[in-house]
């Protein structure tokens, strides 16, 4: 009870501070001003039927949830679907995948909202408005008030493709009284047995736990996205050797540019596509390119890509997969710095040789499986990155073999979706 009371006080103190910081962040990134009242539980959304609610915190979770969302849209097309995110980039991804003009023409069936802060009033306000049929939380984002309120309202809750690292499990263990009562009523589809064991120690009952696998392996790249990448390459890149650094963070772009300068000595016509993870860093990377006197073009500009440009900055949202499809080799960022790495499966599913830094703790099982399948190479420095890119550009057979191995690992690891949807159908009574 003491921990709950302390959490109640702290979350009420933190909520207005976080709201103000979000508003201030909107000065440099206007997307943070979108629907600010929703952060406090106010929403104008209305549903004719109780919606299926899927919460996916940010871009990575939205991408992981995509096969599940597509299933729900197809199987339950008579029921609305609400997707909540925490970040504006996650919201942009939802709109690009499922909004008007997406490859699923169900714009009115799918709605988006920002998850409210975890205060009792904000959560109650939000739930009273949307009246969900069930809540499906992607991976593991545990909010005590949200879970407790849903359980009180008899809203079925599922943790889908749940994962929890040893470090996170230890952090949550000290807060176990906040979750244990609620987690006893939550159904969990865990990624691995280790994840299941960690969640069991936090209060999930064995009867409510299944190991369903990692939903991310059920990735399907839309044919039009792959086609758009190939068309872009045919139109602008032609026979140039092209590599991409996707989802990069501060401290990585400089290393990537050093590697590219090394590559250019062996392949003067090589092109680097660089896609920073966060849009607020686009201008920082532009300044870095200028400071290094690099000839570049931005995706958002109307300027044409010429043979003299050695770098193209992807400063748009929702197009990373397309540019993976336009490339020969992919380096996935957040891994040369201790962020934990990002989605390795998108380039793998496109048959690209995949490179990563040593920090892959966000999804160690995926990295291990790709590595075991000779589909992933670890990079530890800018010089090594340049050397490996040159090696792969020089040996088309090796490049092709590693790409084929990556696709093979993805295809052989599918199956989580079928297990997870069966679990959701039964627990949420969606039949």
RAJO-V677445 format. One record per residue. N is the residue number from 1. PHI is phi in radians with two decimals (* if undefined). OMEGA is omega as a letter, one per 20 degrees, with the letter a starting at -180 (* if undefined). Layout:
N_PHI_OMEGA ; N_PHI_OMEGA
This chain:
1_*_a ; 2_-1.11_a ; 3_-1.13_r ; 4_-1.12_r ; 5_-1.13_r ; 6_-1.14_r ; 7_-1.07_r ; 8_-1.01_a ; 9_-1.17_a ; 10_-1.14_a ; 11_-1.20_r ; 12_-1.27_r ; 13_-1.29_a ; 14_-1.35_a ; 15_-0.96_a ; 16_-1.16_r ; 17_-1.17_r ; 18_-1.11_r ; 19_-1.07_r ; 20_-1.17_r ; 21_-1.11_r ; 22_-1.11_r ; 23_-1.11_r ; 24_-1.18_r ; 25_-1.10_r ; 26_-1.14_r ; 27_-1.13_r ; 28_-1.69_r ; 29_-2.38_a ; 30_-1.07_r ; 31_-1.09_r ; 32_-1.31_r ; 33_-1.54_a ; 34_-1.09_r ; 35_0.89_r ; 36_-0.96_r ; 37_-1.02_r ; 38_-1.10_r ; 39_-1.11_r ; 40_-1.79_r ; 41_1.68_r ; 42_-1.49_r ; 43_-2.51_r ; 44_-1.64_a ; 45_-1.14_r ; 46_-2.36_a ; 47_-2.23_r ; 48_-1.24_r ; 49_-2.25_r ; 50_-1.07_a ; 51_-1.42_r ; 52_-1.37_a ; 53_-1.91_r ; 54_-2.00_r ; 55_-1.84_r ; 56_-2.31_a ; 57_-0.95_a ; 58_-2.51_a ; 59_-0.99_a ; 60_-1.06_r ; 61_-1.22_r ; 62_-1.07_r ; 63_-1.10_r ; 64_-1.14_a ; 65_-1.37_a ; 66_-0.96_r ; 67_-1.04_r ; 68_-1.16_a ; 69_-1.11_r ; 70_-1.08_r ; 71_-1.07_a ; 72_-1.08_r ; 73_-1.14_a ; 74_-1.34_a ; 75_-1.40_a ; 76_-2.21_a ; 77_-1.29_r ; 78_-1.63_a ; 79_-2.15_r ; 80_-1.18_a ; 81_-2.25_r ; 82_-1.87_r ; 83_-2.01_r ; 84_-1.91_r ; 85_-2.33_r ; 86_-1.71_a ; 87_-1.76_r ; 88_-1.10_r ; 89_-1.15_r ; 90_-1.11_r ; 91_-1.07_r ; 92_-1.09_r ; 93_-1.18_r ; 94_-1.04_a ; 95_-1.16_a ; 96_-1.22_a ; 97_-1.49_a ; 98_-2.20_r ; 99_-1.48_r ; 100_-1.00_r ; 101_1.54_r ; 102_-1.41_a ; 103_-1.38_r ; 104_-2.03_a ; 105_-1.49_a ; 106_-2.31_a ; 107_-1.03_a ; 108_-1.41_r ; 109_-1.37_a ; 110_-1.80_r ; 111_-2.19_r ; 112_-2.16_r ; 113_-2.57_r ; 114_-1.48_r ; 115_-1.12_r ; 116_-1.24_r ; 117_-1.06_a ; 118_-1.48_r ; 119_-1.65_a ; 120_-0.97_a ; 121_-1.18_a ; 122_-1.12_r ; 123_-1.15_r ; 124_-1.10_r ; 125_-1.02_a ; 126_-1.17_a ; 127_-1.15_r ; 128_-1.09_a ; 129_-1.42_a ; 130_-1.51_r ; 131_0.82_a ; 132_-1.22_r ; 133_-1.31_r ; 134_-2.80_r ; 135_-2.18_r ; 136_-2.01_a ; 137_-1.79_a ; 138_-1.34_r ; 139_1.07_a ; 140_-2.56_r ; 141_-2.19_a ; 142_-1.69_r ; 143_-1.97_a ; 144_-0.98_a ; 145_-1.15_r ; 146_-1.06_a ; 147_-1.09_a ; 148_-1.10_a ; 149_-1.20_r ; 150_-1.10_r ; 151_-1.11_r ; 152_-1.05_a ; 153_-1.48_a ; 154_1.03_r ; 155_-1.56_r ; 156_-1.07_a ; 157_-2.14_r ; 158_-2.19_r ; 159_-1.62_a ; 160_-1.78_a ; 161_0.90_a ; 162_-1.23_r ; 163_-2.43_r ; 164_-2.67_a ; 165_-1.26_r ; 166_-1.03_a ; 167_-1.12_r ; 168_-1.19_r ; 169_-1.06_r ; 170_-1.14_r ; 171_-1.17_r ; 172_-1.22_a ; 173_-1.01_r ; 174_-1.23_a ; 175_-1.91_a ; 176_-0.91_r ; 177_-1.05_r ; 178_-1.27_a ; 179_-1.98_a ; 180_-0.98_a ; 181_-1.08_a ; 182_-1.30_a ; 183_-1.12_r ; 184_-1.13_a ; 185_-1.86_a ; 186_-1.67_r ; 187_-1.57_a ; 188_-2.22_r ; 189_-1.87_a ; 190_-1.48_r ; 191_-1.24_a ; 192_-2.39_r ; 193_-1.10_r ; 194_-1.08_r ; 195_-1.06_r ; 196_-1.08_r ; 197_-1.12_r ; 198_-1.10_a ; 199_-1.23_r ; 200_-1.10_r ; 201_-1.17_r ; 202_-1.56_r ; 203_2.19_r ; 204_-1.33_a ; 205_-1.31_r ; 206_-1.06_a ; 207_-1.15_a ; 208_-1.72_a ; 209_-2.01_r ; 210_-2.36_r ; 211_-1.64_a ; 212_-1.81_a ; 213_1.66_a ; 214_-1.64_a ; 215_-1.07_a ; 216_-1.08_r ; 217_-1.23_r ; 218_-1.51_r ; 219_-1.05_r ; 220_-2.26_r ; 221_-1.45_a ; 222_-1.03_a ; 223_-1.04_a ; 224_-1.22_r ; 225_-1.22_r ; 226_-1.05_a ; 227_-1.13_r ; 228_-1.08_r ; 229_-1.14_r ; 230_-1.15_r ; 231_-1.16_r ; 232_-1.08_r ; 233_-1.12_a ; 234_-1.08_a ; 235_-1.42_a ; 236_-2.02_a ; 237_-1.79_r ; 238_0.92_a ; 239_-1.70_r ; 240_-1.15_r ; 241_-1.20_a ; 242_-2.23_r ; 243_-2.25_a ; 244_-2.22_r ; 245_-1.95_a ; 246_-1.75_r ; 247_1.01_a ; 248_-1.39_a ; 249_-2.16_r ; 250_-0.99_a ; 251_1.68_r ; 252_-1.72_a ; 253_-1.01_r ; 254_-1.09_r ; 255_-1.16_r ; 256_-1.12_r ; 257_-1.19_r ; 258_-1.09_r ; 259_-1.09_a ; 260_-1.19_r ; 261_-1.07_r ; 262_-1.17_r ; 263_-1.09_a ; 264_-1.10_r ; 265_-1.17_r ; 266_-1.69_a ; 267_-2.29_a ; 268_-1.05_a ; 269_-1.68_a ; 270_-1.13_r ; 271_-2.16_r ; 272_-1.83_r ; 273_-1.73_a ; 274_-2.14_a ; 275_-2.18_r ; 276_-1.05_a ; 277_-1.15_a ; 278_-1.98_a ; 279_-1.08_r ; 280_-1.18_r ; 281_-1.73_a ; 282_-0.98_a ; 283_-1.17_r ; 284_-1.10_a ; 285_-1.23_r ; 286_-1.04_r ; 287_-1.10_r ; 288_-1.16_r ; 289_-1.10_r ; 290_-1.18_a ; 291_-1.11_r ; 292_-1.64_r ; 293_0.96_a ; 294_-1.76_r ; 295_-1.37_a ; 296_-2.45_r ; 297_-2.40_r ; 298_-1.75_r ; 299_-1.08_a ; 300_-1.32_a ; 301_-1.39_r ; 302_-1.54_a ; 303_-1.20_a ; 304_-1.46_r ; 305_-1.33_a ; 306_-1.96_r ; 307_-1.13_r ; 308_-1.39_r ; 309_-1.42_r ; 310_-1.75_a ; 311_-2.41_r ; 312_-2.13_r ; 313_-1.56_r ; 314_-1.51_a ; 315_-1.86_r ; 316_-2.20_a ; 317_-1.82_r ; 318_1.40_a ; 319_-2.02_a ; 320_-1.04_a ; 321_-1.05_r ; 322_-1.02_a ; 323_-1.38_r ; 324_-1.04_a ; 325_-1.16_r ; 326_-1.59_a ; 327_-1.87_r ; 328_-1.69_a ; 329_-2.47_r ; 330_-2.16_r ; 331_-1.85_a ; 332_-1.81_a ; 333_-1.40_a ; 334_1.26_a ; 335_-2.20_r ; 336_-1.53_r ; 337_-2.15_a ; 338_-1.33_r ; 339_-1.63_r ; 340_2.01_r ; 341_1.49_r ; 342_-2.10_a ; 343_-1.13_r ; 344_-1.45_a ; 345_-1.41_r ; 346_-1.05_r ; 347_-1.14_r ; 348_-1.10_a ; 349_-1.20_r ; 350_-1.71_r ; 351_1.12_r ; 352_-1.72_r ; 353_-1.08_a ; 354_-1.96_r ; 355_-2.06_r ; 356_-2.56_r ; 357_-1.36_a ; 358_-1.34_a ; 359_-1.61_a ; 360_-2.19_a ; 361_-1.28_r ; 362_-1.22_r ; 363_-2.59_a ; 364_-1.12_a ; 365_-1.19_r ; 366_-1.16_r ; 367_-1.06_a ; 368_-1.14_a ; 369_-1.16_r ; 370_-1.16_r ; 371_-1.13_r ; 372_-1.11_a ; 373_-1.60_a ; 374_1.00_a ; 375_-1.98_a ; 376_-2.41_r ; 377_-2.12_r ; 378_-1.54_a ; 379_-2.11_a ; 380_-2.06_a ; 381_-2.80_r ; 382_-1.09_a ; 383_-1.09_r ; 384_-1.17_r ; 385_-1.05_r ; 386_-1.06_a ; 387_-1.09_a ; 388_-1.22_r ; 389_-1.07_r ; 390_-1.06_r ; 391_-1.03_a ; 392_-1.27_r ; 393_-1.11_a ; 394_-1.43_a ; 395_-2.21_a ; 396_-1.09_r ; 397_-1.15_r ; 398_-1.10_r ; 399_-1.04_a ; 400_-1.16_a ; 401_-1.13_a ; 402_-1.18_r ; 403_-1.12_r ; 404_-1.14_r ; 405_-1.13_r ; 406_-1.10_r ; 407_-1.10_a ; 408_-1.09_r ; 409_-1.08_r ; 410_-1.06_a ; 411_-1.14_a ; 412_-1.29_a ; 413_-1.75_r ; 414_-1.22_r ; 415_2.30_a ; 416_-1.14_a ; 417_-1.06_a ; 418_-1.08_r ; 419_-1.17_a ; 420_-1.22_a ; 421_-1.15_r ; 422_-1.10_r ; 423_-1.07_a ; 424_-1.15_a ; 425_-1.01_a ; 426_-1.26_a ; 427_-1.26_a ; 428_-1.60_r ; 429_0.92_a ; 430_-1.64_a ; 431_-1.03_*
